[in-house]
Amino acid sequence: MKRERNRLLVGAIPIVAIAALLSLWRVRSVSGAVFDENNQPIAGASVRIRATQFAAATDAQGRFTLSGFAPALKARVTAWAEGYYVAGRAVWPWDRTVTLALSPYTVADNESYVWIQPAVDERGTWEMLKLRARLDPTAALAPDALFFKAAEGLTLGCRDCHGAVIYEQWVAGAHALGFNNLRFASMYNGTDLTGGHQSPPTRYGFNRDYGRIPLRPDLSQPYFGPGYKLDFPDTAGNCAACHLPAAALAEPYGTDPNTVVGVNALGSHCDFCHKIAAVKLNPDSGLPYENMPGVLSMAMMRPSPQKQIFFGPYDDVDAGTDTYLPLQRRSEYCAPCHTARFWGVPIYASFAEWKASTYSDPETGQTCQDCHMKPDGVTSNFAPGRAGQERNPDEVFTHNFPGASDEELLRNAVTMTTTASMEENALVVRVSITNDKTGHHVPTDSPLRHLILLVKATDADGNLLQQLAGSTAPEWAGVGDPGQGYYANLPGRAFAKVLQELWTEITPTGAYWNPTRLVSDNRLAAFATDTSIYTFAAPAEGQVTVQVTLLFRRAFKALMDQKGWDSPDVIMERVMLRVSR
């Protein structure tokens, strides 16, 4: 028995020694060099331990050293330089030096490129491809083979790899709607929301100095609001340049949204956004050039059939067809579709507003992506189960793109403070609204959007107190029953960019495809505060209740009634105060 125990101990020694050796045998630092396809060193290349913050730039000879990361039996090292695909390789403890070769990507745009569908069918193409690879080891799963050879009729869509996270977020948002955004369609065609009823064609008169000019619509006849095609029936306009950008690449001023079908009808789809190579900005202003909205201010890079390419926000995705585009982490990426002037009047200006604010400070500010692609703190892999890399959840960009339809975002856009006090025989209510959480004006972009502030004061019996002083909501807040959302002339105010059509003098208007002038703009700029005071006749005794409500409204009430838009107001802030004599 003693001899058997000794044999076990002796046998255990090598196991313990091997375990100790393995605990020491780890990759603790990585050194090497990065070269191009001609075996020339690349200076300034970004080298990284994949999915970590441990990175270095190569020197003039292309050399680098990485250290300080957690020791591991194996490490994945990646390299990227502008103009090249990302490359990577596994590093083991016995690797003394590492060489990474970068392949350049094409600099020409292939106008005959066929877009990848965000989603194809429900056949489970990824599983079928893996099965085919097992049956035929020579059938590589490289992205080039997947997307271009289309062997045996199999096609991958973006959902196949990114469906669990990225695709589901994108497809539920406004960027995926294109002309399926019924409000947009009804404005373009001059119809109601269903598209079943259209306003009459625009009537014209004659002006001695200017020739033919549009006339106001005849409201004694059925009218379903304005429409681009009512005013310009023989042209397509440039609406598609932002709303249907992939289709508009060929004809930015000649693409009628009604005619767009297939993948191009899906708005800003995945493959389109990840083929944007650069944006064209005026170096003097940092803004897109005049009359260059959407694709007119984009440089695309659609690949040749020999080699795919995807631009992304990471410099360590070494899938073979990926490269890093720093622009995707900067607000300038959003500028083309969020900056537009029509007839010399700024219409969409959220990027310009951001740029004019302290949010654009590169050291202390925030980008568009910080708010509108904010990591959720949970998602750690944007391609789970599809060779995706686990990452810090704070580094994985979401694709929800919250905006004017996101109630949570709206409720966190501004801060409202309210005080109420009795002063002699009057109730005085002070309301301050500060845009302290938004990097652009509130509201922004579409001039149809506005805020309505309502101040309501009642006595102990619920009777409204008479307003003695202070502003009231404008008529365009809706003349009618307040219970139905018509708030004109009630105590309060509104915040909006108000446009007037030059010829018809219709105001406010959303038909900014016509010449307009800016009537007023009292929206809240970043960090701006608006304070208003309201005075009411106070009752002789008893308690007074004050209710202050800040609403976000998508469009002017008259327009929503004309088009049948059912878009409820969003309560951004509401305060209840009680004051006693």
C-alpha positions in Angstrom: 0.0 0.0 0.0 2.9 2.4 0.8 4.6 1.5 -2.5 1.4 2.3 -4.4 1.0 5.7 -2.7 4.6 6.5 -3.6 4.0 5.7 -7.3 1.0 8.1 -7.3 3.1 10.9 -5.7 5.9 10.3 -8.2 3.4 10.3 -11.1 1.9 13.5 -9.8 5.2 15.5 -9.8 5.3 15.9 -13.6 1.7 17.0 -13.7 2.3 19.7 -11.1 5.5 20.7 -12.9 3.6 21.0 -16.2 0.8 23.0 -14.6 3.4 25.4 -13.1 5.2 25.7 -16.4 1.9 26.4 -18.2 1.1 29.1 -15.6 4.3 30.8 -16.5 4.2 30.2 -20.2 2.0 33.1 -21.2 2.0 35.8 -23.8 3.1 38.8 -21.8 4.2 41.2 -24.5 4.2 41.3 -28.3 6.7 42.9 -30.6 6.8 42.9 -34.3 6.4 45.0 -37.5 3.7 45.9 -40.0 4.4 45.8 -43.7 2.4 46.5 -46.9 1.9 44.2 -49.9 5.3 45.2 -51.2 7.0 44.3 -47.9 7.6 47.9 -47.1 7.2 49.0 -43.5 4.0 51.0 -42.6 4.6 53.9 -40.2 1.7 55.0 -38.0 -0.3 51.8 -38.2 -2.6 51.1 -35.3 -1.7 47.8 -33.6 -3.9 46.3 -30.9 -4.6 43.3 -28.7 -8.0 42.7 -30.1 -11.0 44.1 -28.2 -8.8 45.7 -25.6 -7.4 49.2 -24.9 -3.8 47.9 -25.3 -2.7 49.6 -28.5 0.4 51.2 -30.1 1.4 53.0 -33.3 4.2 51.6 -35.4 7.4 53.7 -35.8 9.1 54.7 -39.1 10.3 51.2 -39.6 6.8 49.7 -39.0 7.9 48.3 -35.6 5.7 48.1 -32.5 5.7 46.7 -29.0 2.6 45.9 -26.9 2.7 45.2 -23.2 0.8 45.6 -20.0 -2.1 43.4 -21.0 -3.2 40.3 -19.0 -1.0 37.3 -19.7 -2.7 34.7 -21.8 -1.8 31.4 -23.5 -2.8 33.0 -26.8 -3.4 36.6 -27.8 -5.0 38.1 -31.0 -3.0 41.0 -32.5 -4.5 43.2 -35.1 -3.2 46.0 -37.3 -4.8 48.8 -39.4 -3.7 51.7 -41.4 -5.6 54.2 -43.5 -6.2 52.7 -47.0 -5.8 49.1 -45.8 -8.0 46.3 -44.6 -7.6 45.2 -41.0 -5.2 42.3 -40.5 -4.7 40.0 -37.5 -3.1 36.9 -36.3 -2.9 34.7 -33.2 0.2 35.1 -31.0 1.6 32.2 -28.9 4.2 32.3 -26.1 6.9 30.9 -28.5 6.3 33.7 -31.0 9.3 36.0 -30.5 8.4 38.5 -33.2 5.2 39.0 -35.1 4.8 40.2 -38.7 1.5 41.6 -40.0 0.9 42.3 -43.7 -1.8 44.8 -44.7 -3.7 44.6 -48.0 -4.8 47.9 -49.6 -8.4 48.3 -50.6 -9.6 49.9 -53.9 -10.1 53.6 -54.1 -12.6 53.6 -56.9 -16.4 53.5 -56.5 -18.1 50.7 -58.4 -21.4 52.1 -59.6 -22.7 48.7 -60.8 -22.3 47.2 -57.3 -25.3 45.2 -56.1 -26.3 46.0 -52.5 -26.4 43.3 -49.8 -29.9 42.8 -48.4 -30.2 43.6 -44.7 -32.2 40.3 -44.5 -32.8 37.6 -47.0 -35.1 34.6 -46.4 -35.7 32.3 -43.4 -33.6 29.4 -44.7 -31.0 29.7 -42.1 -28.3 30.5 -44.6 -25.5 30.7 -42.1 -26.1 27.1 -40.8 -26.4 25.9 -44.4 -23.0 27.4 -45.3 -21.4 25.8 -42.2 -22.8 22.5 -43.2 -21.5 22.9 -46.8 -18.1 23.7 -45.3 -18.1 20.5 -43.3 -19.0 18.5 -46.4 -16.5 20.3 -48.6 -13.5 21.6 -46.6 -12.4 23.5 -49.7 -15.5 25.7 -49.6 -14.1 28.5 -47.5 -16.4 30.7 -45.3 -14.5 33.8 -46.2 -16.7 36.9 -46.7 -15.6 37.1 -50.3 -16.9 33.6 -51.0 -20.1 34.3 -49.1 -21.1 37.6 -50.7 -19.7 37.3 -54.3 -19.5 33.6 -55.3 -23.1 32.9 -54.1 -22.3 29.2 -54.5 -25.3 26.9 -54.8 -27.7 29.9 -54.7 -26.9 30.8 -51.0 -27.0 34.4 -50.0 -26.2 36.0 -46.7 -27.9 39.1 -45.4 -26.7 41.4 -42.7 -29.2 39.8 -40.3 -27.4 36.5 -40.6 -24.5 37.8 -38.5 -25.9 40.8 -36.7 -29.6 39.8 -36.3 -29.6 39.3 -32.6 -28.5 42.8 -31.8 -27.8 45.3 -34.6 -30.3 44.3 -37.2 -33.3 44.2 -34.8 -32.4 47.6 -33.5 -32.0 49.1 -37.0 -35.1 47.5 -38.5 -37.3 48.9 -35.7 -36.1 52.5 -36.3 -36.8 55.4 -38.6 -33.6 54.9 -40.7 -35.1 51.6 -42.1 -38.4 53.1 -43.2 -37.5 55.0 -46.3 -40.8 55.8 -48.1 -42.6 53.5 -45.7 -42.5 56.5 -43.4 -46.1 57.4 -44.1 -45.8 61.0 -42.9 -43.0 61.6 -45.3 -45.0 59.9 -48.1 -48.0 62.0 -47.4 -46.0 65.2 -47.5 -44.2 64.2 -50.7 -47.4 63.3 -52.6 -49.8 65.7 -50.9 -52.1 63.0 -49.5 -53.6 62.0 -46.2 -51.8 59.4 -44.1 -53.4 56.5 -45.9 -52.5 57.8 -49.4 -56.1 57.3 -50.4 -57.0 61.0 -50.7 -54.9 63.7 -52.4 -55.2 67.4 -52.4 -56.0 69.2 -55.6 -53.1 70.3 -57.8 -51.6 73.6 -56.9 -53.4 76.6 -58.5 -51.3 79.4 -60.1 -51.7 83.0 -60.8 -49.7 85.6 -62.6 -47.5 88.3 -61.1 -46.3 91.1 -63.5 -42.8 91.1 -62.0 -42.3 87.4 -61.3 -44.6 85.6 -63.7 -46.4 82.5 -62.6 -46.8 82.2 -58.8 -48.6 79.6 -56.6 -52.0 80.5 -55.0 -53.4 79.5 -51.7 -55.3 76.2 -51.7 -59.1 76.4 -51.9 -60.1 75.2 -48.5 -63.8 75.1 -49.5 -62.8 71.9 -51.3 -61.5 68.7 -49.7 -57.9 69.4 -48.8 -55.3 67.0 -47.3 -52.4 69.3 -46.9 -49.4 70.3 -49.1 -47.3 68.0 -51.1 -44.1 68.3 -53.2 -45.7 66.6 -56.2 -48.7 69.0 -56.1 -46.3 71.9 -56.6 -43.7 70.2 -58.9 -45.6 67.3 -60.6 -43.0 67.0 -63.3 -39.9 66.7 -61.2 -38.6 64.3 -58.5 -36.8 66.8 -56.3 -33.9 65.8 -54.0 -35.9 64.3 -51.1 -34.5 60.8 -51.9 -30.9 62.1 -51.4 -31.5 61.7 -47.6 -34.6 59.5 -47.3 -33.6 56.9 -49.9 -29.9 57.5 -50.3 -28.9 54.3 -52.0 -31.4 54.8 -54.8 -30.5 58.5 -55.1 -26.8 57.9 -55.7 -27.3 57.6 -59.5 -29.8 60.6 -59.7 -29.9 62.8 -56.6 -32.3 65.2 -58.3 -34.2 62.6 -60.4 -35.2 59.8 -58.0 -38.9 59.8 -57.3 -39.5 57.9 -54.0 -42.7 56.4 -55.4 -40.6 54.4 -57.8 -38.0 53.0 -55.5 -38.2 49.2 -54.8 -36.2 46.4 -53.3 -33.3 47.0 -50.9 -33.1 50.7 -51.9 -36.6 51.2 -50.5 -35.2 50.4 -47.0 -34.0 53.9 -46.3 -30.4 54.1 -44.9 -29.8 50.4 -45.0 -26.8 48.6 -43.5 -24.7 48.1 -46.6 -25.2 51.7 -47.7 -24.0 53.2 -44.4 -21.0 50.9 -44.3 -19.9 51.9 -47.8 -19.7 55.6 -47.0 -15.9 56.4 -47.2 -16.0 60.1 -46.5 -18.1 63.2 -46.4 -17.6 66.4 -48.3 -17.5 69.5 -46.1 -16.6 73.1 -46.8 -13.2 73.6 -45.1 -14.2 77.2 -44.2 -17.4 76.4 -42.4 -17.0 72.8 -41.6 -20.5 72.3 -43.0 -21.8 70.6 -46.2 -21.7 72.9 -49.2 -24.9 74.8 -50.2 -27.5 72.7 -52.0 -25.6 69.4 -51.3 -27.9 67.4 -49.0 -27.5 63.7 -48.4 -25.6 61.7 -51.0 -24.5 64.9 -52.7 -22.1 65.3 -49.7 -21.0 61.7 -49.5 -18.1 59.9 -51.1 -19.0 56.2 -51.5 -16.7 53.2 -52.0 -18.7 50.3 -53.5 -16.3 47.5 -54.2 -15.4 45.6 -57.3 -16.6 41.9 -57.5 -13.1 40.7 -56.5 -13.0 42.1 -53.0 -15.7 43.2 -50.6 -15.3 46.1 -48.1 -17.1 47.2 -45.0 -16.2 50.4 -43.1 -16.7 50.2 -39.4 -16.0 51.9 -36.1 -13.3 49.4 -34.9 -9.7 49.1 -35.9 -9.4 45.5 -34.9 -12.2 43.6 -36.8 -9.9 41.3 -38.9 -12.6 39.5 -40.8 -10.8 40.0 -44.1 -13.2 42.6 -45.7 -13.4 45.1 -42.8 -11.5 48.3 -42.3 -11.7 51.1 -39.8 -13.2 54.4 -40.6 -12.6 57.0 -37.8 -15.3 59.2 -39.3 -17.9 56.8 -38.0 -17.1 57.9 -34.5 -17.5 61.6 -35.4 -20.5 63.9 -35.8 -19.3 64.8 -39.3 -20.6 61.4 -40.4 -24.1 62.6 -39.8 -23.7 66.0 -41.4 -24.9 65.3 -45.0 -28.4 64.3 -44.0 -28.8 66.6 -41.0 -27.8 69.8 -42.8 -30.0 71.3 -45.5 -30.9 74.7 -46.9 -33.7 75.3 -49.3 -34.0 78.5 -51.2 -31.3 79.9 -48.9 -33.2 79.2 -45.7 -31.7 76.7 -43.1 -34.2 73.9 -42.7 -32.4 70.9 -41.2 -29.6 72.1 -39.0 -29.0 69.8 -36.1 -25.3 69.3 -37.2 -24.7 73.0 -37.6 -26.4 73.6 -34.2 -24.1 71.0 -32.6 -21.1 72.5 -34.3 -21.9 76.0 -32.9 -22.3 74.7 -29.4 -19.7 73.6 -26.8 -20.7 70.0 -27.4 -18.4 70.1 -30.5 -15.4 70.7 -28.3 -13.2 67.6 -29.0 -12.0 67.5 -25.4 -15.1 68.1 -23.3 -18.0 67.7 -25.8 -20.1 64.9 -27.1 -20.7 63.5 -30.6 -24.0 62.6 -32.2 -23.1 59.0 -31.7 -22.7 59.5 -27.9 -26.5 60.1 -27.7 -28.0 58.5 -30.8 -25.8 55.3 -30.8 -25.2 55.2 -27.1 -24.0 51.8 -25.8 -26.7 50.1 -23.7 -24.1 48.8 -21.1 -25.3 45.2 -21.7 -24.6 44.3 -25.3 -21.0 43.0 -25.5 -21.0 41.3 -28.9 -22.4 42.7 -32.2 -22.2 39.4 -34.0 -22.9 36.8 -31.2 -22.4 33.2 -32.4 -21.0 34.5 -35.7 -17.4 34.8 -34.8 -18.1 38.1 -33.1 -15.7 39.3 -30.4 -16.7 39.9 -26.8 -16.1 43.5 -25.9 -16.5 46.0 -23.2 -20.3 46.8 -23.4 -19.4 50.5 -23.1 -17.7 50.2 -26.5 -20.5 48.5 -28.5 -22.6 51.1 -30.4 -26.3 50.5 -30.6 -28.3 51.0 -33.7 -31.6 52.2 -32.2 -30.9 55.8 -33.3 -33.3 57.4 -30.9 -34.7 60.7 -32.1 -38.0 62.6 -32.2 -40.1 59.5 -31.9 -38.2 58.3 -28.8 -40.2 59.4 -25.7 -37.5 58.6 -23.2 -35.0 60.7 -25.2 -37.5 63.6 -25.3 -38.2 63.4 -21.6 -34.5 63.7 -20.9 -33.8 66.5 -23.3 -34.4 69.6 -21.1 -34.8 70.6 -17.4 -37.8 72.6 -16.3 -38.0 74.4 -13.0 -41.2 76.0 -11.7 -42.1 78.3 -8.8 -45.4 79.7 -7.7 -46.1 82.3 -5.0 -48.8 84.7 -3.8 -47.8 88.3 -4.3 -50.5 90.7 -3.0 -53.7 89.7 -4.8 -52.0 87.7 -7.6 -50.6 84.3 -8.1 -47.2 84.5 -9.9 -45.8 81.5 -11.7 -42.3 81.4 -13.0 -41.1 78.8 -15.4 -37.6 78.2 -16.6 -36.7 75.7 -19.3 -33.0 74.8 -19.9 -31.6 72.8 -22.7 -29.0 71.2 -20.6 -29.0 67.7 -22.0 -29.0 68.1 -25.8 -26.2 69.1 -28.1 -28.4 71.0 -30.5 -31.6 73.1 -30.5 -34.7 71.7 -28.9 -36.6 70.8 -31.0 -34.4 70.3 -34.0 -34.3 69.5 -37.7 -37.9 69.3 -39.2 -39.5 72.8 -38.7 -42.8 71.1 -38.1 -41.6 70.0 -34.7 -42.3 72.3 -31.7 -42.8 72.5 -28.0 -45.9 73.9 -26.2 -45.7 75.1 -22.6 -49.0 75.2 -20.8 -49.6 76.9 -17.4 -52.9 76.1 -15.7 -54.0 77.5 -12.3 -57.2 76.5 -10.5 -58.8 77.3 -7.2 -59.9 74.8 -4.5 -63.1 74.1 -6.5 -61.3 73.4 -9.7 -62.2 76.7 -11.4 -59.7 78.2 -13.8 -58.0 81.4 -12.5 -58.1 84.5 -14.8 -54.8 85.2 -16.4 -53.7 88.8 -15.8 -50.3 88.8 -17.5 -47.9 86.6 -19.4 -47.8 85.0 -22.8 -50.3 82.7 -24.4 -50.0 79.8 -26.8 -50.1 81.0 -30.5 -53.0 80.3 -32.8 -51.1 77.6 -34.6 -51.2 75.5 -31.3 -54.8 74.8 -32.5 -58.0 76.7 -32.1 -60.6 74.5 -30.5 -61.3 72.3 -27.5 -58.2 72.0 -25.2 -59.4 68.5 -24.3 -58.7 67.5 -27.9 -55.3 69.1 -28.0 -56.2 72.6 -29.2 -54.3 75.0 -27.0 -54.4 78.4 -28.8 -54.6 81.4 -26.4 -54.2 79.3 -23.2 -51.6 80.6 -20.7 -48.2 79.4 -21.9 -45.9 79.7 -24.9 -44.5 77.7 -27.8 -41.0 77.1 -29.1 -40.6 76.6 -32.8 -38.9 77.6 -36.1 -41.8 79.2 -38.0 -41.6 79.5 -41.7 -43.8 81.4 -44.1 -44.2 80.6 -47.8 -43.2 83.7 -49.9 -46.0 83.6 -52.4 -49.0 82.2 -50.5 -47.9 83.7 -47.2 -49.1 80.4 -45.5 -47.6 80.3 -42.0 -46.5 78.2 -40.3 -45.6 75.9 -43.2 -43.8 72.6 -43.7 -43.8 73.0 -47.5 -40.2 74.2 -47.4 -39.6 72.9 -50.9 -41.1 76.2 -51.9 -39.4 79.6 -51.3 -39.9 80.5 -47.6 -38.8 83.1 -45.2 -38.0 82.7 -41.5 -40.7 84.4 -39.4 -39.3 83.5 -36.0 -37.1 81.0 -34.2 -37.2 80.8 -30.4 -36.1 77.2 -30.0 -33.8 76.4 -27.1 -30.1 76.3 -28.2 -27.7 74.0 -26.3 -27.4 75.3 -22.7 -29.9 78.1 -23.3 -32.6 79.0 -20.7 -36.0 80.5 -21.4 -37.8 82.0 -18.4 -41.4 83.2 -18.6 -43.7 84.6 -15.9 -47.5 84.2 -15.7 -49.8 86.2 -13.4 -53.3 85.1 -12.3 -56.0 86.7 -10.3 -55.8 84.9 -6.9 -58.9 83.8 -4.9 -59.6 85.5 -1.6 -58.9 82.3 0.3 -58.2 78.7 -0.2 -55.5 76.6 -1.9 -54.5 77.1 -5.5 -53.2 74.3 -7.7 -50.7 75.1 -10.5 -50.0 72.6 -13.3 -47.2 73.3 -15.7 -46.8 71.0 -18.7 -44.2 71.0 -21.5 -45.3 69.1 -24.6 -43.5 67.9 -27.7 -45.7 68.0 -30.8 -44.5 66.5 -34.1 -46.3 68.9 -36.4 -48.6 71.9 -36.4 -52.2 71.0 -35.4 -53.8 72.2 -38.7 -51.5 70.1 -40.8 -52.0 67.0 -38.7 -55.8 67.4 -39.0 -55.5 67.8 -42.8 -53.4 64.7 -43.2 -54.9 62.6 -40.5 -51.7 62.1 -38.6 -52.4 60.5 -35.3 -49.2 61.5 -33.4 -50.0 62.1 -29.7 -48.2 64.8 -27.9 -45.4 63.7 -25.7 -45.2 65.0 -22.2 -41.6 66.1 -21.7 -42.1 67.6 -18.3 -45.0 68.1 -15.9 -45.0 69.9 -12.5 -47.8 70.2 -10.0 -47.6 72.9 -7.2 -50.0 73.9 -4.5 -50.0 77.3 -3.0 -52.1 78.6 -0.1 -53.0 82.2 0.9 
